[in-house]
Amino acid sequence: MVRVVVSAMAVAVLAAAAAATPPPVLNAGSQQYAGYSTQGSPATYVAGTFNVPLRAAGPIAVWVGIGEGGTGGFAQAGIEVLRSGAGYHVSPWTFSINPANKMTWGPWPSLAIAPGNTVTVTMTLVSPPQRPTALWTVTFKDDSTGGHWTGTLIAAAGNRQQVEWIVESPGTIWARCGHSQNRYIGQCPLGRFTPVSFTKMAEKGHIDSWVRLVLSQDRRTVAAPSLTSTPLAGFQVSPPT
């Protein structure tokens, strides 16, 4: 038998090299989402700053969230932009899958946000989570005006394996498009929109890998995030050029 002796310094060097290696970025397609999400250990915090689209040919949503790979345990907060007469209306919102495994909208942030403004959203898990319920403290700040809002979101505890920064082709009752199935309004076609940039991104949890989501509808790409090996440094979601 040959005995292999590894020095403490060598172990430290190998550990440092492993820590310096960024998690791999995988690619996936979606009919509803464009952006980046993580796969990893339970997350307790997410933050992101993004610009509200100045123009959008159809309904569009931008949000940050924490969820899991299966059903239940989702908690999200962001904005939706809809056409309103000759202009656009921006609605800030929160959304969750509650402990009864039902989709729940609200609380609704009492915050006036205009197209083109920059918004920062954070979600912090109120510790410790008590199954089957997880409480999240949600904050919105309109960095362009200084307006802010704080509220509490109730969601199913879930495993919190995914952290997400997303541009969505939404399905909403306000948009009045798509089809209704089991009280859910199917998603709307995503039209052209001004690019959305995510910056000042943060999360608390261990990241095993990233997933880059490209949104395609009718067999064509309608929104894609920029390519990067370090999504936490920021990225942009744009329609095809």
C-alpha positions as CSV (number, residue, x, y, z in Angstrom):
1,M,0.0,0.0,0.0
2,V,1.3,3.4,-0.9
3,R,0.4,6.2,1.5
4,V,-0.3,9.5,0.0
5,V,0.4,12.5,2.2
6,V,-1.2,15.8,1.2
7,S,-0.1,18.9,3.1
8,A,-2.5,21.3,4.7
9,M,-1.2,24.0,2.3
10,A,-2.0,21.9,-0.7
11,V,-5.5,21.2,0.6
12,A,-6.0,25.0,1.1
13,V,-4.8,25.7,-2.4
14,L,-7.2,23.1,-3.9
15,A,-10.1,24.5,-1.9
16,A,-9.4,28.1,-2.9
17,A,-9.2,27.0,-6.6
18,A,-12.5,25.2,-6.3
19,A,-14.1,28.3,-4.6
20,A,-12.8,30.5,-7.4
21,T,-14.3,28.4,-10.2
22,P,-17.7,29.9,-11.1
23,P,-20.7,27.6,-11.1
24,P,-21.5,26.3,-14.6
25,V,-24.1,28.0,-16.8
26,L,-26.7,25.7,-18.5
27,N,-29.0,26.8,-21.3
28,A,-32.7,26.1,-21.4
29,G,-35.7,27.2,-23.4
30,S,-39.0,28.6,-22.1
31,Q,-42.3,29.7,-23.5
32,Q,-42.8,32.3,-20.7
33,Y,-39.5,33.3,-19.1
34,A,-36.2,35.0,-20.1
35,G,-33.4,35.6,-17.6
36,Y,-31.2,33.6,-15.2
37,S,-32.0,31.3,-12.3
38,T,-29.9,29.4,-9.9
39,Q,-30.0,25.7,-8.7
40,G,-28.6,25.1,-5.3
41,S,-29.2,24.9,-1.6
42,P,-32.0,26.7,0.3
43,A,-32.0,30.5,-0.3
44,T,-33.0,33.1,2.2
45,Y,-32.5,36.3,0.3
46,V,-32.7,37.8,-3.2
47,A,-32.2,41.3,-4.5
48,G,-32.1,42.9,-7.9
49,T,-32.2,46.3,-9.5
50,F,-33.8,46.7,-13.0
51,N,-35.1,49.3,-15.3
52,V,-38.8,49.4,-16.2
53,P,-39.3,49.1,-20.0
54,L,-40.0,52.4,-21.7
55,R,-42.1,50.7,-24.4
56,A,-43.6,47.3,-24.8
57,A,-45.8,46.1,-27.7
58,G,-47.6,43.7,-25.3
59,P,-47.8,43.0,-21.6
60,I,-44.4,42.4,-19.9
61,A,-43.4,41.5,-16.3
62,V,-40.0,41.9,-14.6
63,W,-39.4,40.3,-11.2
64,V,-37.1,38.6,-8.8
65,G,-38.1,35.5,-6.9
66,I,-37.3,32.4,-4.9
67,G,-38.9,29.0,-5.6
68,E,-38.3,25.3,-6.2
69,G,-38.1,22.9,-9.1
70,G,-41.6,21.4,-8.4
71,T,-44.9,22.9,-7.4
72,G,-45.3,25.1,-4.3
73,G,-43.0,27.3,-2.4
74,F,-42.8,30.2,-5.0
75,A,-42.4,33.8,-3.8
76,Q,-42.0,36.6,-6.4
77,A,-42.1,40.4,-6.5
78,G,-41.8,42.7,-9.4
79,I,-43.7,44.9,-11.9
80,E,-46.0,44.5,-14.9
81,V,-46.2,47.0,-17.8
82,L,-49.5,47.2,-19.7
83,R,-50.7,49.5,-22.5
84,S,-53.0,52.3,-21.2
85,G,-54.5,54.5,-23.9
86,A,-51.6,56.2,-25.7
87,G,-49.2,55.3,-22.9
88,Y,-48.3,52.6,-20.4
89,H,-49.3,51.7,-16.9
90,V,-46.9,50.1,-14.4
91,S,-48.3,47.8,-11.7
92,P,-46.0,46.6,-8.8
93,W,-47.1,43.3,-7.4
94,T,-46.2,40.3,-5.2
95,F,-47.1,36.7,-5.9
96,S,-46.8,33.4,-4.1
97,I,-47.9,29.8,-3.9
98,N,-49.5,29.7,-0.5
99,P,-49.4,26.8,2.0
100,A,-52.7,25.4,0.5
101,N,-50.8,25.2,-2.8
102,K,-52.9,28.0,-4.4
103,M,-51.7,30.9,-6.4
104,T,-52.1,34.1,-4.4
105,W,-51.7,37.7,-5.6
106,G,-50.8,40.5,-3.1
107,P,-50.1,42.4,-1.0
108,W,-50.1,45.1,-3.6
109,P,-47.3,47.7,-3.2
110,S,-48.8,51.3,-2.9
111,L,-46.1,52.8,-5.1
112,A,-46.4,54.9,-8.3
113,I,-43.7,53.8,-10.8
114,A,-43.3,55.2,-14.3
115,P,-41.9,53.5,-17.4
116,G,-38.2,54.1,-17.6
117,N,-37.7,54.3,-13.9
118,T,-35.2,52.1,-12.0
119,V,-36.5,49.8,-9.3
120,T,-34.8,47.7,-6.6
121,V,-36.6,44.8,-5.1
122,T,-35.5,42.6,-2.2
123,M,-37.0,39.6,-0.5
124,T,-35.8,38.3,2.9
125,L,-36.9,35.2,4.6
126,V,-38.2,35.8,8.1
127,S,-36.1,33.3,10.1
128,P,-36.6,30.5,11.0
129,P,-39.2,29.3,8.5
130,Q,-42.0,27.3,10.2
131,R,-43.4,24.6,7.8
132,P,-45.7,24.7,6.0
133,T,-45.4,28.5,6.0
134,A,-42.6,30.8,5.0
135,L,-42.8,34.6,5.7
136,W,-40.9,37.0,3.4
137,T,-40.2,40.7,4.0
138,V,-40.5,42.3,0.6
139,T,-39.2,45.8,-0.2
140,F,-39.6,47.9,-3.3
141,K,-37.7,51.1,-3.9
142,D,-38.1,53.4,-6.9
143,D,-34.6,54.6,-7.3
144,S,-35.7,57.2,-9.7
145,T,-38.1,59.0,-7.3
146,G,-37.0,57.7,-3.8
147,G,-40.4,56.1,-3.2
148,H,-40.4,52.9,-1.2
149,W,-42.7,50.2,0.2
150,T,-42.3,47.3,2.6
151,G,-44.7,44.4,3.1
152,T,-44.9,40.8,4.2
153,L,-45.6,37.9,1.8
154,I,-46.9,34.5,3.0
155,A,-45.9,31.5,0.9
156,A,-45.5,27.8,1.3
157,A,-42.1,26.9,2.8
158,G,-40.9,24.9,-0.2
159,N,-37.2,23.9,-0.6
160,R,-36.1,27.3,-2.0
161,Q,-33.6,25.8,-4.4
162,Q,-34.1,28.3,-7.2
163,V,-33.4,32.1,-7.2
164,E,-34.6,34.0,-10.2
165,W,-34.2,37.3,-12.1
166,I,-36.8,37.2,-14.9
167,V,-38.5,39.0,-17.7
168,E,-41.8,37.3,-18.3
169,S,-44.5,37.0,-21.0
170,P,-47.3,37.2,-18.4
171,G,-50.7,35.6,-18.2
172,T,-53.0,37.9,-16.4
173,I,-56.6,38.7,-16.0
174,W,-55.9,42.4,-16.7
175,A,-54.3,41.7,-20.1
176,R,-57.4,39.8,-21.3
177,C,-55.4,37.6,-23.6
178,G,-54.6,33.9,-23.7
179,H,-57.0,31.2,-22.6
180,S,-58.6,30.4,-19.3
181,Q,-57.9,27.0,-17.8
182,N,-58.5,26.1,-14.2
183,R,-58.9,29.8,-13.4
184,Y,-55.5,30.6,-14.8
185,I,-55.3,33.0,-17.7
186,G,-52.8,31.7,-20.3
187,Q,-49.8,33.9,-21.1
188,C,-49.9,36.7,-23.7
189,P,-47.6,36.9,-26.7
190,L,-44.5,39.0,-25.9
191,G,-44.1,41.8,-28.3
192,R,-41.1,44.1,-28.9
193,F,-39.8,45.9,-25.8
194,T,-37.0,48.1,-24.7
195,P,-34.2,46.1,-23.1
196,V,-34.2,45.3,-19.4
197,S,-30.9,45.4,-17.4
198,F,-30.5,43.6,-14.1
199,T,-27.8,45.0,-11.8
200,K,-26.9,45.0,-8.1
201,M,-28.0,41.3,-7.9
202,A,-27.5,39.4,-4.7
203,E,-28.7,36.2,-3.1
204,K,-28.0,34.2,0.0
205,G,-27.7,30.5,-0.6
206,H,-25.2,28.1,-2.2
207,I,-25.2,28.1,-6.1
208,D,-24.5,24.8,-7.7
209,S,-25.3,26.0,-11.2
210,W,-27.0,28.7,-13.3
211,V,-29.7,28.2,-15.9
212,R,-29.9,30.7,-18.7
213,L,-33.5,30.9,-19.9
214,V,-34.3,32.0,-23.5
215,L,-38.0,32.8,-24.2
216,S,-39.4,31.4,-27.5
217,Q,-42.9,31.6,-28.9
218,D,-44.3,30.3,-32.2
219,R,-40.9,28.7,-32.8
220,R,-38.9,32.0,-32.7
221,T,-36.9,33.7,-30.0
222,V,-38.7,36.7,-28.6
223,A,-36.4,37.5,-25.6
224,A,-32.9,36.4,-24.5
225,P,-30.5,37.3,-21.7
226,S,-27.0,38.3,-22.6
227,L,-24.3,35.6,-22.4
228,T,-22.2,35.7,-19.2
229,S,-20.3,33.2,-17.0
230,T,-21.0,35.4,-13.9
231,P,-24.7,36.4,-14.0
232,L,-24.5,38.0,-10.5
233,A,-22.4,40.7,-12.1
234,G,-25.5,41.7,-14.1
235,F,-27.0,41.0,-17.5
236,Q,-29.5,42.4,-20.0
237,V,-32.7,40.8,-21.5
238,S,-33.4,42.0,-25.0
239,P,-35.6,41.1,-28.0
240,P,-33.9,39.9,-31.1
241,T,-32.1,42.6,-33.1
